[in-house]
């Protein structure tokens, strides 16, 4: 549970995460088109560059996690603030395809060492096994990244153009993000480094017996499948709603329910669900998207709001599970590196989700939802192989 003494740290890290997500992950949604028009490139080139950034973040994640394990989150996140600023400033100065790719590659390196996984690892280095409440608190604050980021990006682009918007975001990382990350307490040295991804040590061996190796692979699959669903829905939900018969205005209104539903799900995790093992809440959350798909398929676009609420709430809780489940099963020692390794497939899934799911929509229309629903059920099946009362999968 998050204590009153933890809230200042949670608010600082959560605000820095809001800035990090709003200025990178949510940036192309509003700037891809004006960026492409300004450079005389097809908009697909911008999305390819963004995909490159996500792949770079997947590659860097384990190394950033290892650095946090060794030195704590403060120096890594401070360096990431500078890297975000350099990447966004470089993006504002691009002149063609090559410089566009290089700028997004730099931003991808910052994403690999400065988004949720790094913040979770920083908390675990400071609070150990007691970090579950603080992890939930950070996701509550940063859950408004799109709510803040999209309007601010739109306002900056309207006033100063897309280059000015990128420069403004770069300045915010130096003026706001860097001081916030610099205020994180220094982490005390750990007694020993982590070794294997699936054989992490814990503060007390009795509390965290070593789980079988494939526990880590099951969790990595769950995280990758659910990130694929989340990113695919973020990119294509309005298109799916229109294809099923909703008006464009209705599709936008329904899509806007996802963000508040994510925050509501995280509040539920912070309140009632924190009394339960995080595996149980993760199972419920993994089931939410398939249930929403079933409602949509049975009742059509009239069930769109129910789908958005179920998908959003489930996604909000699963974001927390990505931080808490590795902590529960493997303990805090070596958490950063292990988290980076287990989340690397998720970054790859994120990178290709818009393209692959878009192709599915072109071929099957709303029938593509059966694919996302099936992925959600497969994630639930993987979670059902894990025991909540022990650190080993059910046999």
N, C-alpha and C positions, 0 to 999 in steps of 0.2 A: 504494500500500500504506500502511496506517495505521502510523505510526512510534510507538515508545514515548512520545515527547513529545506525540503527538496524543491518546493515550488519556484523559488527564484531561479534555480538552475534549469528547471523544466521550461519556464517562460523564456529564458535566454536562448536555450538550445532550440526550443520550438519556434521562436521568432526567426532565428538564423535559418532554420529549415524551411520556413515559409518563404523566405527570400530566395533560398537555393532552388527550391522546386519551382517557384513562380517565375524565375528568371531563366530557367533552362528547360525543364521537362514540358512546361506549359507554354513556352515561347513560340514554337512553330505554328501552333494553332492559329495565332493571329498575325504572325510576321512572315510565314512561309510565302504567301502570295505576294505581298509588297516587296519582299526580299528578291523573289524570282523576277518580278517585273522590273525592279530597279537594276538588276544585273543582266537582264536580257536572257535569262535562263528559263527552262521549263521548271515548273514548281516541283516536279519529281526529283530534280537535282537537289533541292533543299532537303527533301525528305530522305534522300539517299545519304546526304551529309549527316542528318540527324541519326539515322541508323548507324552510321560509322561511329558517332559519339557514344551510342548505347553499347556497341561492341567494345569500344575502348574502355568504357566504364566496367564492363564485365571482366576484362583482362586485368585491370588494375585493382579490382576489389580485394582479392586475397592479400596483395602486398600492402595496401592501405590498412587492412585489418591487422596484419602482423605488426605494422608500425605503431598502431594504437595499443596493441597488446604490450609492446615494449616501452613506449614513451608516454602513453596516455593520449586522450583525445585532443587536448589543448593545442600542442604544436601542429598536429596533423590538420585539424580544422582551421587553424589560423593560416597555414600555408594554402589550404584549399580556398579560403576567401580571396587570397591574392590571385590564385590560379583562375577562379571564376572571373575576377575582374579583368585579368589579362585576356582570357578567352573571349569575353563579351566585347572588350575593346577591339580585339582583333577582328571579331565579326563585323563590327561597325566600319572597318576599313577595307573589307574584302572587295576585290575588283573582278573576280572571275571564279571559275570552277575550282581551280587548284587552291586558291587562298580560302575559298568557302569551306572546302574539305578540311584544310589545315586548322582553320578557326574552330570548326565544330569538333575536330579531334582534340584540341586543347580543352574545350568545354567538357568533352567526354571524360578526359582524365580527371577534371575537377569533380564531375558527377560520381566517378568511381571512388572518390575519397571524401566526398562531402555530403552525400544524401543520407537517407534513413539508416542504412547499415552502419555508417561511420558514427552517427549520433548514438545509435543503440550501443555500439561497442564502447564509446566514450563513457556512457552511463554505467555499463557493466564494470568497467575498470574502476569507477568511483564507488559503486554501490554493491558490486558483487551480485549474489543471488537475490538480493532485495530490490533489483532494478525494475521489476515488472510494472509497478505502479508508475514509475517515472517514464518508462517507455510508452505506456498508454497516454500519459500526460502530454508527451511531445507530439504524438500523432493527433491528439485533440487540437492542439494549437496549430500545427501545420496542416491539419485537415482543411483549413481555409485558404490554402495556397492558390488554388484556382479562383476562388471567390475574390481574392485580393489581386492576384497576378494578372488575370485576364483583363479586368477593367483598367488597371494601371497601365498595362502594356498598350491597350487600345487608346487610352488618353495620351500617352507619350508618343505613340505613332502618329496620332492625329495632329499633335502640336509640333513635333520635331522630326517626323519621318522615322523610318525603321532604323536608320543609322543612329539617330539621336536617342531612340528608345534603348538601343543596345548600350550606348555610352552611359545613359542614365542608370541602367541596371548595374553596369560595371562600377559606377561611382557609389551606388548603394552598398555594394559588397565591401568597399573600402571604408565607407563612413559608418555603416550600420553593422554589417556582417562580421567584419574583422574585430571591432571592439567587443561584440557579443561573444565570439568564440575565444577571444583573449581573456574574457572574464571567467572562463571555466576553471575550476580548481585544478591544481597539478595533481596527477595521480601518483600514488605511492608505488614503489617498485614491487613487482610480483616475485614470489620466491623461485619460480621456474617457468620456462616457456612451454607453450603447447607443442605437441608433436604431430599427431595424426588427426585428420579432419574428423574421424569418427571415433577417436579414442582419447578425447580431451579429459584432462584431469579436473578435479573440482576442489573447493576448499576443504571438504570433508569426504573421503572416499565412501563412507557409509551412506551419506546423503545422496551421492551421485555415482553409483556403480557404473562401470564402463559398459555402455550399451553395445549391442552387436553392430558391426560395421555398416550393415545395410540400413540401419536407422537413419543415418545421415543421407543416404541416397533416397530413401522414401521422402524425407522432408524436402530435399532438393527438388524432387519431382513435384511435390505438392506446391511449392513456392513457384516453380516455373509454370505449371498449368494454370494456377490462379492469376499470376501476373499476365500471362497470355490473354486470359479472359478479360481482365481489367483493362489492358491496353487496347484490345480489340473493341471493347464497348466504348471506351473513351473516344476512339477514332470514328466509329461507325454507327453508334446508337441512333442519332437523328436520321441517318440514311435508312436504317432498318425500319424505324417507325413510319417514315414516309412511304417506304415500299409496302408496308402492311396496311396502308390506307389512311394514316393520320395526316393532317395538314402540316405544313412546315412550321407554322406558329405553334401548333400543338406538340409537334416533335421537340421543338426547342424547350417548351414549358415542361414537358415530361422529363427531358434530359436534365433539366435544372434541378430535378428532385434528387439526383444521384448524390451530389455533394452534401446536402443536409442529411441525407440518409446515412452516409458514411460517418459523419460526425455523431449522429444519433447512435449508430452501432458502437462507436468507440466509447460513448458515454455509458452505454449499457455494459460494455466490458469493464469500464472503470467503476461502475456501481455494482450491479448484481453479479455479473459473471466473474468478477475478480475473486469471489468466494469459491469458485470451481477450478478444477485443473484446466489450464489453458488448452489442453487437447480437446476437452469437451466443447468448449466454445468454438474452437477451430472446426470441429466436425459440423456443428450447427451452421457456422458461417459458410462452409463449403457446400452445404446443401441448399443455401438460399438461392443461388443463381439457377441451378436446375429447376427448383420449384417455380421460380419466376418464369423460366422458359416454358414450363408446362402450362402455367396460367395463360401466357401469351398465345401459345399454340391452340389452347382450348377455346379462348374467348376473343382472340383477335386484338386489335389496337385498343379496345376499351380497357384491356388489362395492362396497358402500357404503364400507367402510374404504379400499379402493384409490382410490375417487373422492376421498374426503376428503384423503388423503395427496397425490395428484397435484394437486388443486386448491390445497391449502394451500401446497405447495412452489412451484408456479408463481406463485401470488399473492405469496409472499414475495420471489421474485427480481424480479418485475415492479415491486414497490414501489421497489426499488433502481434499476431501469432508468429509472423516472420522474425520478430525480435525475441519473443518469450519462449517459444518451443525449443530452439537450440540451447537457450540458457537452462531450461528445466532438464533437458536430457543429457547435456554435456557439462554443465557447470560454467563458471565464469573464466577459468584459466584457459587461455588460448581462444577466447570467444571471438575476438575480432577477426583473426585469420580464418577460423572455421566459418564464421558468418559470411566472409567474403567469398570463400570457396562454394558454399552451399547456394549463395545468391547469384553466382556467375551464370548458371543456366537460365535463371530468371531474366537477367539482362539481355541474354541472347533471344529469349522468347519475346521479350518486349520489343526488341529491335525489328523482328520480322512479323509481329502480330498484325500491324495495320495492313501490310501487303498481303499476307496469306489469308487473313479473314476477308479482306476486300475481294480477293479472287473467289473465295467461297460464296460471297454475296452475289457476285456477278454470275456465278453458275447456278446457284440454288435459291437466290433471293432470301426471304426470311427463313427458309429451310436451313440456312447456315447456323441458325440458333441451335439446331440439334447437335452440331459439332461442339459449340461452346458448352451446352448443357451436358454433353457426354464427357467433356474434359472435366467439368465440375464434379460429376459423379465419380470419375476416376480418381480425382484428388481426395474425395471422401473415402473411397475404397482404400487408398493408401493410408489415410489417417486411421481407419478402422483396424489396420494391421498393427497399430501402436497401442500399447497399454497406457492408461492414465495413472495407474497405481504403481508403476515401475518404469524403469528406464530401458525396457526391452520390448520389442514387438511381440505381439501375440503369436503363439505357435500353433 
